[in-house]
């Protein structure tokens, strides 16, 4: 539920404020009534459908906070942690430009991919 709220908050700030507000209200209502709440993957797909309907292209915005169990400072580590990589590897580019993350969240990317991840790998990133 926390991930859904973070995603909808991010969408509400930069992309679709009204859609995010309505969707968050629906999710909170379902949770309160004990009804099944859609998972983050479904919410992401619904957003992608809604964004595609408008005919506008949107970038993926990533919200990540510092981990409380991480004792290393960012200056000790080079690059960016990303869901598309194993824990021991890092990107040289920022997460908002990760093609795999964009593909996992929105279902498409306009960038050229050197390799393709499986559907299972993409679903695991959501």
PETA-V909461 format. One record per helix or strand of 3 or more residues. SS is the DSSP state (H for helix, E for strand). FROM is the first residue (numbers start at 1). TO is the last residue. If there is no record, write none. Layout:
BEGIN
ss->{SS;SS}
from->{FROM;FROM}
to->{TO;TO}
END
This chain:
BEGIN
ss->{H;H;H;H;H;H;H}
from->{2;17;40;74;95;99;119}
to->{14;33;53;76;97;106;125}
END
